[in-house]
């Protein structure tokens, strides 16, 4: 059972909790475990938020119940409520002495939320909400999972690493970010997953592609990602210039919101300078990529930095497309070089151009790589496997927490009977309880 997204008064929720407890004592099926998720952003259109939506919508409702904290109302909260997922609007201010009152109030609200919703596990994403989750988890005695979705290091990585119970990495490549004691047992890799039934080979022969600015016989190259310097759209535009002579019908589709307006203007200007102004389409955010990919022949991931394991690459592979990707983050864990596509050095316009020319001129190579990519996506990156592995991790953490409680209570009683001399020194307790 997934609880309605509407928030109930405290008295009603407390009554519901007592009723649930009574049902458990009568031997009926246990209530699903409540997982408190944190989202750093309030809008959809970001890979992390789409992954979050996919996860909470597919968790086994007989075992887990999702509650999601978002910083403000937005498209994400509306989307979650549509699928009957409970949402809590709670801004988490930057932690500093200047706003200590706001910080303490936010932590207090989180503690009340954990108690009222009977939260079993806290699951965070970005560094700031991970710190809040870690503080709340420590105070409430709940395990905390940090879902790491970027390769970019954070100044607080060490603090957050030791404060969390477990880290989920979306790619093995992210292990280099956490070279701390015990990392092998604390970090677990669960690759992003995609719906391989929604994203599947379906070449739109004769279909109308006018909404994307393409015609039936165009050679279509596409990419997806926020338009900003780290995503490398400028390099892709320059690499495509070499296709103009032999492939006058090619089109380049850039899907994604503008993250850096000056960079977007530079991309448009560069396309015009290269004589590609009529071939490059800036589509903005495309909510339904499964409708765009059937009009595509080649998918490109031109990122320069800060990638971890982008969903867009997996979606293209599931759709049966060859992928030309820069060798950043966990790209080589998805794309098999010379088998499902090509890997090129990040920022290398010439290397990317060479691979695009090769793919553009060989339809059979595109089909062969596309089939291999589809097979790999189905085998390794099905969203159902992603959700199942995450569910098993939750179960493991709950079992460990339950065993830990049973083991530590007798020890505490013995220490109490033996007197103060056998208790942990105050200074040691302070160090242990600090965050």
C-alpha positions in Angstrom: 0.0 0.0 0.0 1.3 3.4 -1.0 0.0 6.2 1.2 -1.9 9.1 -0.3 0.3 12.1 -1.0 -1.9 14.4 1.1 -0.6 15.2 4.5 -2.8 14.3 7.4 -3.0 16.2 10.8 -0.7 14.9 13.5 -3.5 13.5 15.5 -4.8 11.4 12.6 -1.3 10.2 11.8 -0.7 9.2 15.4 -4.0 7.4 15.5 -3.1 5.6 12.3 0.2 4.5 13.9 -1.5 3.1 17.0 -3.9 1.2 14.7 -1.0 -0.2 12.7 0.7 -1.3 15.8 -2.4 -3.1 17.0 -2.8 -4.8 13.7 0.8 -6.1 14.0 0.1 -7.5 17.5 -2.9 -9.3 16.2 -0.6 -11.2 13.7 -1.7 -9.5 10.5 0.7 -8.6 7.7 3.3 -6.0 8.8 3.1 -2.4 7.5 5.6 -1.7 4.7 8.8 -0.1 5.8 8.8 3.7 5.2 11.8 5.1 3.3 12.5 8.9 3.5 13.9 10.1 0.3 15.6 13.5 -0.2 15.7 15.4 -3.5 18.1 18.3 -3.9 16.0 19.8 -6.8 12.3 20.5 -7.1 12.0 20.1 -10.9 12.0 17.1 -13.2 14.3 17.1 -16.3 17.4 16.1 -14.3 18.8 12.6 -14.4 18.8 12.2 -10.6 15.2 13.3 -10.2 14.1 10.9 -13.0 16.0 8.1 -11.3 14.3 9.0 -8.0 10.9 9.0 -9.7 11.5 5.6 -11.3 12.6 4.1 -8.0 9.8 5.3 -5.7 7.2 4.4 -8.3 8.5 0.8 -8.7 9.3 -0.2 -5.1 7.2 -3.2 -3.9 4.3 -1.5 -2.1 3.9 -4.5 0.2 7.4 -4.0 1.5 8.2 -0.3 1.2 6.4 3.0 1.4 8.1 6.2 0.0 8.0 9.7 1.5 10.0 12.3 -0.4 11.4 15.6 0.9 11.7 18.3 -1.8 13.0 21.9 -1.3 9.9 23.5 -2.8 6.8 23.0 -4.9 7.6 22.2 -8.5 7.1 19.7 -11.3 8.7 16.9 -9.2 6.3 17.2 -6.3 3.4 17.3 -8.8 4.7 14.3 -10.6 5.1 12.3 -7.4 1.6 13.2 -6.1 0.2 12.0 -9.4 1.6 8.5 -8.6 0.4 8.6 -5.0 3.7 9.2 -3.4 3.7 11.3 -0.2 5.6 14.6 -0.5 7.0 16.8 2.2 8.0 20.4 1.3 11.0 21.3 3.4 13.7 23.7 2.4 17.1 22.8 3.8 19.2 25.9 4.3 23.0 26.0 3.9 24.5 25.0 7.2 26.2 28.0 8.8 26.2 29.9 12.1 24.5 32.8 10.3 21.3 30.8 9.9 21.7 28.4 12.8 18.1 29.0 13.9 16.8 27.9 10.5 19.1 24.9 10.4 17.9 23.7 13.9 14.3 24.2 12.9 14.8 22.2 9.7 16.5 19.4 11.7 13.6 19.5 14.2 11.0 19.1 11.4 13.0 16.2 10.0 13.0 14.5 13.3 9.3 14.9 13.8 8.7 13.6 10.2 10.9 10.5 10.9 8.9 9.8 14.1 5.4 10.5 12.7 6.0 8.5 9.5 7.8 5.7 11.3 10.7 6.1 8.9 13.1 3.0 8.8 15.8 4.4 6.4 16.8 7.8 5.1 17.9 7.9 1.5 19.6 11.1 0.3 21.3 12.4 -2.9 23.2 15.7 -2.8 25.8 16.7 -0.2 23.6 19.2 1.7 20.6 17.0 2.2 22.9 14.1 3.0 24.3 16.1 5.9 20.8 16.8 7.1 19.9 13.1 6.7 23.0 12.0 8.5 22.3 14.4 11.5 18.7 13.3 11.7 19.6 9.6 11.3 22.2 9.8 14.1 19.7 11.5 16.4 16.9 9.1 15.6 19.0 6.0 15.3 18.2 5.3 11.7 20.5 4.1 8.9 21.3 6.6 6.2 22.0 5.8 2.5 23.8 8.4 0.3 23.1 7.9 -3.4 26.1 9.3 -5.2 25.2 10.4 -8.7 28.2 12.6 -9.8 31.9 12.1 -10.1 32.6 15.7 -8.9 34.3 15.6 -5.5 32.8 17.7 -2.7 34.8 19.3 0.2 32.7 17.4 2.7 33.1 13.9 1.1 35.1 12.5 4.0 32.6 13.8 6.6 29.6 12.5 4.8 31.2 9.2 4.0 31.8 8.4 7.7 28.4 9.8 8.7 26.4 7.6 6.4 25.6 3.9 6.9 26.0 3.0 3.2 26.8 4.7 -0.1 25.2 3.7 -3.4 27.4 4.6 -6.4 25.9 4.7 -9.8 29.2 3.5 -11.4 32.4 1.8 -10.3 34.2 4.8 -11.6 33.0 6.8 -8.6 35.0 4.6 -6.2 38.0 6.8 -6.8 36.1 9.6 -5.0 35.9 7.7 -1.8 39.3 6.2 -1.0 38.7 6.0 2.7 39.1 3.3 5.3 36.5 0.5 4.8 35.2 1.8 1.5 35.1 -1.6 0.0 32.4 -2.7 2.4 30.6 0.6 2.7 30.2 1.5 -1.0 28.0 -0.6 -3.3 27.6 0.0 -7.0 24.0 -0.1 -8.4 24.1 1.2 -12.0 21.3 3.4 -13.2 18.5 1.6 -14.9 16.0 2.4 -17.6 12.6 1.0 -18.7 13.6 -1.3 -21.5 10.0 -1.8 -22.5 9.4 1.9 -22.9 12.7 2.5 -24.6 13.0 -0.1 -27.4 14.0 -0.2 -31.0 11.2 1.4 -33.0 12.5 3.2 -36.1 10.0 5.8 -37.0 9.8 5.0 -40.7 7.4 7.4 -42.3 6.4 8.9 -39.0 6.1 12.6 -38.5 9.2 14.1 -37.0 8.3 17.7 -37.6 7.9 18.4 -33.9 11.7 17.8 -33.7 12.5 19.6 -36.9 13.5 16.5 -38.9 12.3 14.9 -42.1 11.9 11.3 -43.1 15.3 11.0 -45.0 17.4 13.0 -42.6 20.4 11.5 -40.9 19.7 12.5 -37.3 22.3 12.8 -34.6 21.0 13.6 -31.1 22.3 14.3 -27.6 20.5 15.0 -24.3 21.7 17.1 -21.4 21.6 20.6 -19.9 23.2 23.1 -22.3 26.4 24.0 -20.3 30.1 23.8 -20.8 30.6 20.5 -18.9 28.2 18.7 -21.3 30.3 19.5 -24.3 27.7 20.6 -26.9 30.1 23.0 -28.4 32.6 20.2 -29.2 29.8 18.2 -30.8 28.7 21.1 -33.0 32.2 21.6 -34.2 32.7 17.8 -34.7 29.6 17.7 -36.9 30.9 20.4 -39.3 32.9 17.6 -41.1 29.7 15.8 -42.0 28.4 18.7 -44.1 30.2 17.7 -47.3 29.2 14.1 -47.6 26.0 14.1 -45.6 24.0 17.2 -46.6 20.9 15.8 -45.0 22.2 15.5 -41.5 20.5 17.2 -38.5 21.8 17.7 -35.0 19.2 17.7 -32.2 20.3 19.1 -28.8 17.7 18.1 -26.1 18.0 19.7 -22.7 17.3 22.9 -20.8 19.7 25.8 -21.0 21.9 25.6 -17.9 24.4 28.4 -18.8 22.8 31.0 -21.1 26.2 32.5 -22.3 27.4 29.0 -23.3 24.1 28.4 -25.2 24.6 31.6 -27.1 28.1 30.6 -27.9 26.9 27.3 -29.3 24.3 29.0 -31.5 26.9 31.5 -32.7 29.4 28.8 -33.5 26.8 26.8 -35.4 26.1 29.8 -37.5 29.8 30.5 -38.1 30.2 26.9 -39.4 27.2 27.2 -41.7 25.2 24.8 -39.6 22.5 27.2 -38.4 19.8 25.4 -40.3 21.0 21.9 -39.2 21.3 22.4 -35.5 18.1 22.3 -33.4 18.0 23.4 -29.8 14.9 21.5 -28.5 14.9 22.5 -24.8 13.7 20.0 -22.3 12.2 16.9 -23.9 10.1 15.1 -21.3 9.5 12.1 -23.5 12.8 11.0 -25.0 11.2 7.7 -26.0 9.4 9.8 -28.7 12.6 11.5 -30.0 14.9 8.5 -30.1 12.9 6.6 -32.9 13.8 9.6 -35.2 17.5 9.3 -34.3 20.3 7.4 -36.1 23.2 8.2 -33.8 23.3 9.2 -30.2 26.2 11.2 -28.7 27.4 11.8 -25.2 30.0 14.7 -25.6 30.4 15.5 -21.9 33.8 16.9 -20.8 33.5 16.5 -17.1 31.3 15.8 -14.0 29.5 12.8 -15.5 28.8 9.7 -13.5 26.5 7.3 -15.4 24.1 9.2 -17.5 20.6 7.8 -18.1 20.5 9.3 -21.6 23.2 6.9 -22.8 21.3 3.9 -21.4 18.0 5.1 -23.0 19.7 5.4 -26.4 21.2 1.9 -26.0 17.8 0.4 -25.0 16.3 2.1 -28.1 18.8 0.3 -30.3 21.0 3.2 -31.2 24.8 3.2 -31.6 26.4 5.6 -29.0 29.5 7.7 -29.5 30.6 8.8 -26.0 33.5 10.6 -24.4 35.4 8.5 -21.9 34.3 10.3 -18.8 32.9 9.0 -15.5 31.4 5.5 -15.9 30.8 5.8 -19.7 33.0 2.7 -20.4 30.8 0.7 -18.0 27.9 1.3 -20.3 29.4 1.7 -23.8 31.6 -1.2 -25.0 34.1 0.4 -27.4 33.8 -0.9 -31.0 30.9 -3.1 -29.9 27.9 -1.0 -28.8 29.5 2.3 -30.0 32.7 4.2 -29.6 34.6 5.9 -26.8 36.6 9.0 -27.5 38.8 11.3 -25.3 36.9 14.0 -23.6 37.0 17.3 -25.5 38.6 15.8 -28.6 36.7 17.3 -31.6 38.8 15.4 -34.2 38.3 12.0 -32.5 34.6 12.5 -32.1 34.3 13.8 -35.7 36.1 10.6 -37.0 33.7 8.3 -35.3 30.7 10.3 -36.4 31.8 10.1 -40.0 32.3 6.4 -39.7 28.9 5.8 -38.2 27.2 8.2 -40.7 28.6 6.4 -43.7 27.9 2.8 -42.6 24.2 2.0 -41.9 25.0 -1.7 -41.3 27.6 -0.7 -38.6 24.9 1.5 -36.9 22.4 -1.4 -37.0 25.0 -3.9 -35.6 26.1 -1.6 -32.8 22.5 -0.7 -32.0 21.5 -4.4 -31.6 24.5 -5.0 -29.3 23.6 -1.9 -27.3 20.0 -3.0 -26.9 21.1 -6.5 -25.7 23.4 -5.0 -23.2 20.8 -2.6 -21.9 18.3 -5.4 -21.4 20.9 -7.6 -19.7 22.6 -5.1 -17.5 20.6 -1.9 -17.1 16.9 -2.9 -16.7 15.2 -0.6 -14.2 13.6 -3.7 -12.6 17.0 -5.0 -11.6 18.0 -1.6 -10.3 14.9 -1.4 -8.0 15.3 -5.0 -6.9 18.9 -4.5 -5.8 18.0 -1.3 -4.0 15.2 -3.1 -2.2 17.6 -5.8 -1.1 19.9 -3.2 0.3 17.1 -1.7 2.3 16.2 -5.1 3.7 19.9 -5.8 4.6 20.1 -2.5 6.5 16.9 -3.1 8.4 18.1 -6.6 9.4 21.4 -5.2 10.6 19.7 -2.4 12.5 17.4 -5.0 14.2 20.3 -7.3 15.1 22.4 -4.3 16.4 19.6 -3.2 18.7 19.3 -6.7 20.2 23.0 -7.0 20.7 23.7 -3.6 22.2 20.9 -3.4 24.7 22.3 -6.2 27.0 25.7 -4.6 26.8 24.3 -1.3 27.9 22.4 -2.9 30.8 25.6 -4.6 32.0 27.5 -1.4 31.8 24.8 0.3 33.8 25.0 -2.3 36.6 28.8 -2.2 36.6 28.9 1.5 37.3 30.5 4.6 35.8 34.0 3.2 35.6 33.0 0.9 32.8 31.2 3.5 30.7 32.5 5.3 27.7 34.4 8.5 28.7 32.5 11.7 28.0 35.2 12.9 25.6 35.0 9.7 23.6 31.2 10.0 23.5 31.4 13.5 22.2 33.7 12.4 19.4 31.4 9.5 18.5 28.3 11.7 18.5 29.7 14.5 16.4 28.8 14.9 12.8 
